[in-house]
Amino acid sequence: MKRFVLLAQGMSTAEQKIWQHAGFDCVTATADNIDVVWVDRFRSSSARAKSLGVLLDPLGSKVFMVKKQLKTTFAFTDNWRTVYSWKEYTAGPASWVLGSKLETPLSEDMGALLSEQATAAFAESLYYYLLRDVFRETAEWCGHMSSVVGRM
């Protein structure tokens, strides 16, 4: 089973178990090859936005998720605006900002899962979203290699 790496600073142990069951390895400190960055209770301030931007940029994460209070704004750096496509979803008193670098856009179903607080279903949906991208990249690579090498 393909495992994706989730940077989960501040995530509860119970939530980490849900994500691990869905196919993610949860880490709480920066590591190589981070696929998803998860940030909870983000309060928008320029210092926090810059620190989060510094955190995400070198990691090159494919997806980020920021949970924030509903009435706060989320400031993207110019780099984020060009690299990530993002959507914001409302989930009760909170709001989630999801961003992705992948070619396939994020599904609207993901927002519905967040608003229902269906963490397990959301984690599985995100897992398959990332897995489909791995399959796409593999198919492109195989197609390229067959055109370079030719038939055997």
PyRosetta script that sets phi, psi and omega in degrees:
from pyrosetta import init, pose_from_sequence

init()
pose = pose_from_sequence("MKRFVLLAQGMSTAEQKIWQHAGFDCVTATADNIDVVWVDRFRSSSARAKSLGVLLDPLGSKVFMVKKQLKTTFAFTDNWRTVYSWKEYTAGPASWVLGSKLETPLSEDMGALLSEQATAAFAESLYYYLLRDVFRETAEWCGHMSSVVGRM")
pose.set_psi(1, 130.8)
pose.set_omega(1, 176.7)
pose.set_phi(2, -68.4)
pose.set_psi(2, 131.2)
pose.set_omega(2, 177.9)
pose.set_phi(3, -109.9)
pose.set_psi(3, 133.7)
pose.set_omega(3, 174.1)
pose.set_phi(4, -104.7)
pose.set_psi(4, 150.7)
pose.set_omega(4, -177.0)
pose.set_phi(5, -98.4)
pose.set_psi(5, 127.0)
pose.set_omega(5, -179.3)
pose.set_phi(6, -115.4)
pose.set_psi(6, 118.7)
pose.set_omega(6, 173.5)
pose.set_phi(7, -81.2)
pose.set_psi(7, 111.9)
pose.set_omega(7, -170.1)
pose.set_phi(8, -123.8)
pose.set_psi(8, 61.6)
pose.set_omega(8, 178.6)
pose.set_phi(9, -70.9)
pose.set_psi(9, 124.3)
pose.set_omega(9, 178.6)
pose.set_phi(10, 86.3)
pose.set_psi(10, 2.4)
pose.set_omega(10, 179.2)
pose.set_phi(11, -81.3)
pose.set_psi(11, 138.5)
pose.set_omega(11, 180.0)
pose.set_phi(12, -67.6)
pose.set_psi(12, 158.1)
pose.set_omega(12, 179.0)
pose.set_phi(13, -61.4)
pose.set_psi(13, -38.9)
pose.set_omega(13, 179.1)
pose.set_phi(14, -62.8)
pose.set_psi(14, -43.1)
pose.set_omega(14, 178.3)
pose.set_phi(15, -67.3)
pose.set_psi(15, -38.6)
pose.set_omega(15, 178.1)
pose.set_phi(16, -59.8)
pose.set_psi(16, -39.0)
pose.set_omega(16, 178.6)
pose.set_phi(17, -62.8)
pose.set_psi(17, -38.1)
pose.set_omega(17, 177.5)
pose.set_phi(18, -62.3)
pose.set_psi(18, -46.8)
pose.set_omega(18, -179.3)
pose.set_phi(19, -66.4)
pose.set_psi(19, -39.0)
pose.set_omega(19, 178.6)
pose.set_phi(20, -64.1)
pose.set_psi(20, -39.6)
pose.set_omega(20, 178.0)
pose.set_phi(21, -62.9)
pose.set_psi(21, -31.7)
pose.set_omega(21, -179.5)
pose.set_phi(22, -79.5)
pose.set_psi(22, -11.3)
pose.set_omega(22, 177.0)
pose.set_phi(23, 117.9)
pose.set_psi(23, 18.6)
pose.set_omega(23, -179.8)
pose.set_phi(24, -110.4)
pose.set_psi(24, 144.5)
pose.set_omega(24, 168.3)
pose.set_phi(25, -97.1)
pose.set_psi(25, 117.2)
pose.set_omega(25, -178.0)
pose.set_phi(26, -89.2)
pose.set_psi(26, 126.8)
pose.set_omega(26, 174.2)
pose.set_phi(27, -121.8)
pose.set_psi(27, 150.4)
pose.set_omega(27, -178.7)
pose.set_phi(28, -110.7)
pose.set_psi(28, -1.6)
pose.set_omega(28, 175.1)
pose.set_phi(29, -128.8)
pose.set_psi(29, 155.5)
pose.set_omega(29, -178.0)
pose.set_phi(30, -58.4)
pose.set_psi(30, 142.5)
pose.set_omega(30, -179.4)
pose.set_phi(31, -146.2)
pose.set_psi(31, 173.3)
pose.set_omega(31, 176.8)
pose.set_phi(32, -74.8)
pose.set_psi(32, 152.6)
pose.set_omega(32, 173.3)
pose.set_phi(33, 58.8)
pose.set_psi(33, 47.2)
pose.set_omega(33, 175.1)
pose.set_phi(34, -73.9)
pose.set_psi(34, 126.0)
pose.set_omega(34, 178.4)
pose.set_phi(35, -91.1)
pose.set_psi(35, -39.5)
pose.set_omega(35, -175.5)
pose.set_phi(36, -133.7)
pose.set_psi(36, 134.3)
pose.set_omega(36, 173.5)
pose.set_phi(37, -110.1)
pose.set_psi(37, 128.3)
pose.set_omega(37, -178.1)
pose.set_phi(38, -117.7)
pose.set_psi(38, 123.9)
pose.set_omega(38, 179.8)
pose.set_phi(39, -127.9)
pose.set_psi(39, 127.9)
pose.set_omega(39, -178.8)
pose.set_phi(40, -108.2)
pose.set_psi(40, 147.0)
pose.set_omega(40, 175.7)
pose.set_phi(41, 53.0)
pose.set_psi(41, 48.7)
pose.set_omega(41, 178.2)
pose.set_phi(42, -73.7)
pose.set_psi(42, 127.1)
pose.set_omega(42, 174.7)
pose.set_phi(43, -109.9)
pose.set_psi(43, 122.0)
pose.set_omega(43, -172.7)
pose.set_phi(44, -67.0)
pose.set_psi(44, 118.2)
pose.set_omega(44, 169.2)
pose.set_phi(45, -149.5)
pose.set_psi(45, 151.6)
pose.set_omega(45, -174.3)
pose.set_phi(46, -60.9)
pose.set_psi(46, -36.6)
pose.set_omega(46, 179.6)
pose.set_phi(47, -64.6)
pose.set_psi(47, -43.9)
pose.set_omega(47, 179.9)
pose.set_phi(48, -67.9)
pose.set_psi(48, -40.0)
pose.set_omega(48, 179.6)
pose.set_phi(49, -62.5)
pose.set_psi(49, -42.4)
pose.set_omega(49, 179.2)
pose.set_phi(50, -65.3)
pose.set_psi(50, -42.5)
pose.set_omega(50, -179.2)
pose.set_phi(51, -65.9)
pose.set_psi(51, -36.9)
pose.set_omega(51, 177.3)
pose.set_phi(52, -67.9)
pose.set_psi(52, -39.6)
pose.set_omega(52, 176.7)
pose.set_phi(53, -62.2)
pose.set_psi(53, -41.3)
pose.set_omega(53, 177.0)
pose.set_phi(54, -64.4)
pose.set_psi(54, -38.0)
pose.set_omega(54, 179.4)
pose.set_phi(55, -65.4)
pose.set_psi(55, -45.3)
pose.set_omega(55, -175.1)
pose.set_phi(56, -75.5)
pose.set_psi(56, -40.7)
pose.set_omega(56, -172.7)
pose.set_phi(57, -57.1)
pose.set_psi(57, -52.0)
pose.set_omega(57, -178.9)
pose.set_phi(58, -71.3)
pose.set_psi(58, -23.9)
pose.set_omega(58, -179.4)
pose.set_phi(59, -72.8)
pose.set_psi(59, -30.7)
pose.set_omega(59, -178.3)
pose.set_phi(60, 63.0)
pose.set_psi(60, 34.9)
pose.set_omega(60, -177.5)
pose.set_phi(61, -61.2)
pose.set_psi(61, 147.8)
pose.set_omega(61, 179.5)
pose.set_phi(62, -77.0)
pose.set_psi(62, -34.4)
pose.set_omega(62, -175.9)
pose.set_phi(63, -137.8)
pose.set_psi(63, 142.9)
pose.set_omega(63, 169.5)
pose.set_phi(64, -129.1)
pose.set_psi(64, 150.7)
pose.set_omega(64, 178.6)
pose.set_phi(65, -132.1)
pose.set_psi(65, 126.1)
pose.set_omega(65, 178.4)
pose.set_phi(66, -124.1)
pose.set_psi(66, 121.3)
pose.set_omega(66, 175.0)
pose.set_phi(67, -95.7)
pose.set_psi(67, 127.2)
pose.set_omega(67, -178.1)
pose.set_phi(68, -136.5)
pose.set_psi(68, 165.3)
pose.set_omega(68, 175.5)
pose.set_phi(69, -70.2)
pose.set_psi(69, 146.8)
pose.set_omega(69, -170.8)
pose.set_phi(70, -56.1)
pose.set_psi(70, -39.7)
pose.set_omega(70, -173.6)
pose.set_phi(71, -88.9)
pose.set_psi(71, -2.3)
pose.set_omega(71, 178.9)
pose.set_phi(72, -88.4)
pose.set_psi(72, 155.0)
pose.set_omega(72, 177.9)
pose.set_phi(73, -100.6)
pose.set_psi(73, 159.7)
pose.set_omega(73, 179.3)
pose.set_phi(74, -118.2)
pose.set_psi(74, 116.9)
pose.set_omega(74, -176.9)
pose.set_phi(75, -92.8)
pose.set_psi(75, 117.8)
pose.set_omega(75, 175.2)
pose.set_phi(76, -89.3)
pose.set_psi(76, 141.4)
pose.set_omega(76, 171.1)
pose.set_phi(77, -76.0)
pose.set_psi(77, 162.7)
pose.set_omega(77, 179.3)
pose.set_phi(78, -59.7)
pose.set_psi(78, -35.6)
pose.set_omega(78, 179.1)
pose.set_phi(79, -61.9)
pose.set_psi(79, -41.9)
pose.set_omega(79, 179.1)
pose.set_phi(80, -62.9)
pose.set_psi(80, -40.7)
pose.set_omega(80, -177.1)
pose.set_phi(81, -62.4)
pose.set_psi(81, -32.0)
pose.set_omega(81, -178.9)
pose.set_phi(82, -87.3)
pose.set_psi(82, -25.8)
pose.set_omega(82, -175.2)
pose.set_phi(83, -92.4)
pose.set_psi(83, -42.2)
pose.set_omega(83, -174.1)
pose.set_phi(84, -106.9)
pose.set_psi(84, 137.5)
pose.set_omega(84, 164.4)
pose.set_phi(85, -93.6)
pose.set_psi(85, 139.7)
pose.set_omega(85, -172.6)
pose.set_phi(86, -141.1)
pose.set_psi(86, 158.5)
pose.set_omega(86, 177.5)
pose.set_phi(87, -139.5)
pose.set_psi(87, 154.6)
pose.set_omega(87, 176.8)
pose.set_phi(88, -117.8)
pose.set_psi(88, 135.0)
pose.set_omega(88, -178.6)
pose.set_phi(89, -124.2)
pose.set_psi(89, 141.0)
pose.set_omega(89, 176.9)
pose.set_phi(90, -94.5)
pose.set_psi(90, 135.0)
pose.set_omega(90, -179.7)
pose.set_phi(91, -138.9)
pose.set_psi(91, 86.4)
pose.set_omega(91, -178.5)
pose.set_phi(92, 67.0)
pose.set_psi(92, -129.0)
pose.set_omega(92, -179.3)
pose.set_phi(93, -80.6)
pose.set_psi(93, -2.4)
pose.set_omega(93, -177.9)
pose.set_phi(94, -115.3)
pose.set_psi(94, 171.2)
pose.set_omega(94, 177.7)
pose.set_phi(95, -137.2)
pose.set_psi(95, 145.2)
pose.set_omega(95, 177.6)
pose.set_phi(96, -115.6)
pose.set_psi(96, 136.2)
pose.set_omega(96, 171.1)
pose.set_phi(97, -110.0)
pose.set_psi(97, 120.3)
pose.set_omega(97, 178.8)
pose.set_phi(98, -113.3)
pose.set_psi(98, 130.7)
pose.set_omega(98, 178.3)
pose.set_phi(99, -127.5)
pose.set_psi(99, 147.2)
pose.set_omega(99, -177.7)
pose.set_phi(100, -141.6)
pose.set_psi(100, 143.9)
pose.set_omega(100, 174.0)
pose.set_phi(101, -97.2)
pose.set_psi(101, -8.0)
pose.set_omega(101, -173.6)
pose.set_phi(102, -74.4)
pose.set_psi(102, 155.7)
pose.set_omega(102, -178.4)
pose.set_phi(103, -64.9)
pose.set_psi(103, -38.3)
pose.set_omega(103, -179.2)
pose.set_phi(104, -74.8)
pose.set_psi(104, 128.7)
pose.set_omega(104, 179.5)
pose.set_phi(105, -68.7)
pose.set_psi(105, 156.1)
pose.set_omega(105, 176.3)
pose.set_phi(106, -65.2)
pose.set_psi(106, 142.4)
pose.set_omega(106, -179.4)
pose.set_phi(107, -76.5)
pose.set_psi(107, 144.0)
pose.set_omega(107, 174.7)
pose.set_phi(108, -66.1)
pose.set_psi(108, -25.0)
pose.set_omega(108, 178.0)
pose.set_phi(109, -60.5)
pose.set_psi(109, -30.1)
pose.set_omega(109, -179.6)
pose.set_phi(110, -61.6)
pose.set_psi(110, -39.2)
pose.set_omega(110, 177.9)
pose.set_phi(111, -64.3)
pose.set_psi(111, -38.8)
pose.set_omega(111, 178.3)
pose.set_phi(112, -64.8)
pose.set_psi(112, -39.6)
pose.set_omega(112, 178.5)
pose.set_phi(113, -65.2)
pose.set_psi(113, -37.2)
pose.set_omega(113, 177.9)
pose.set_phi(114, -67.0)
pose.set_psi(114, -42.2)
pose.set_omega(114, -177.9)
pose.set_phi(115, -67.7)
pose.set_psi(115, -27.1)
pose.set_omega(115, 176.6)
pose.set_phi(116, -85.6)
pose.set_psi(116, -1.3)
pose.set_omega(116, -177.3)
pose.set_phi(117, 55.0)
pose.set_psi(117, 40.2)
pose.set_omega(117, 178.3)
pose.set_phi(118, -93.6)
pose.set_psi(118, 75.6)
pose.set_omega(118, -173.4)
pose.set_phi(119, -59.4)
pose.set_psi(119, -44.4)
pose.set_omega(119, -178.1)
pose.set_phi(120, -62.8)
pose.set_psi(120, -45.5)
pose.set_omega(120, 179.5)
pose.set_phi(121, -65.4)
pose.set_psi(121, -38.9)
pose.set_omega(121, 178.2)
pose.set_phi(122, -64.9)
pose.set_psi(122, -44.4)
pose.set_omega(122, 179.9)
pose.set_phi(123, -60.7)
pose.set_psi(123, -43.1)
pose.set_omega(123, 178.2)
pose.set_phi(124, -65.4)
pose.set_psi(124, -40.8)
pose.set_omega(124, 178.6)
pose.set_phi(125, -62.1)
pose.set_psi(125, -43.2)
pose.set_omega(125, 178.8)
pose.set_phi(126, -67.4)
pose.set_psi(126, -37.6)
pose.set_omega(126, 177.3)
pose.set_phi(127, -59.0)
pose.set_psi(127, -49.2)
pose.set_omega(127, -178.8)
pose.set_phi(128, -68.9)
pose.set_psi(128, -30.7)
pose.set_omega(128, 174.5)
pose.set_phi(129, -61.2)
pose.set_psi(129, -46.6)
pose.set_omega(129, 178.4)
pose.set_phi(130, -68.2)
pose.set_psi(130, -39.5)
pose.set_omega(130, -179.2)
pose.set_phi(131, -64.6)
pose.set_psi(131, -40.2)
pose.set_omega(131, 177.0)
pose.set_phi(132, -59.9)
pose.set_psi(132, -35.9)
pose.set_omega(132, 178.5)
pose.set_phi(133, -68.2)
pose.set_psi(133, -37.3)
pose.set_omega(133, 176.1)
pose.set_phi(134, -62.1)
pose.set_psi(134, -43.7)
pose.set_omega(134, 178.0)
pose.set_phi(135, -62.2)
pose.set_psi(135, -41.8)
pose.set_omega(135, 179.5)
pose.set_phi(136, -62.4)
pose.set_psi(136, -46.8)
pose.set_omega(136, 179.5)
pose.set_phi(137, -62.5)
pose.set_psi(137, -39.9)
pose.set_omega(137, 179.2)
pose.set_phi(138, -64.7)
pose.set_psi(138, -43.2)
pose.set_omega(138, 179.1)
pose.set_phi(139, -63.4)
pose.set_psi(139, -41.0)
pose.set_omega(139, 178.3)
pose.set_phi(140, -64.7)
pose.set_psi(140, -42.7)
pose.set_omega(140, -179.7)
pose.set_phi(141, -64.3)
pose.set_psi(141, -44.0)
pose.set_omega(141, 179.3)
pose.set_phi(142, -63.1)
pose.set_psi(142, -40.5)
pose.set_omega(142, 177.6)
pose.set_phi(143, -63.7)
pose.set_psi(143, -41.0)
pose.set_omega(143, 178.4)
pose.set_phi(144, -65.1)
pose.set_psi(144, -45.8)
pose.set_omega(144, -178.3)
pose.set_phi(145, -64.7)
pose.set_psi(145, -37.6)
pose.set_omega(145, 179.7)
pose.set_phi(146, -68.5)
pose.set_psi(146, -30.6)
pose.set_omega(146, 177.5)
pose.set_phi(147, -75.4)
pose.set_psi(147, -28.8)
pose.set_omega(147, 178.9)
pose.set_phi(148, -79.8)
pose.set_psi(148, -46.7)
pose.set_omega(148, -175.2)
pose.set_phi(149, -83.5)
pose.set_psi(149, -35.9)
pose.set_omega(149, -176.3)
pose.set_phi(150, 86.9)
pose.set_psi(150, -177.9)
pose.set_omega(150, -179.6)
pose.set_phi(151, -74.7)
pose.set_psi(151, 144.7)
pose.set_omega(151, 178.3)
pose.set_phi(152, -103.7)
pose.dump_pdb("model.pdb")
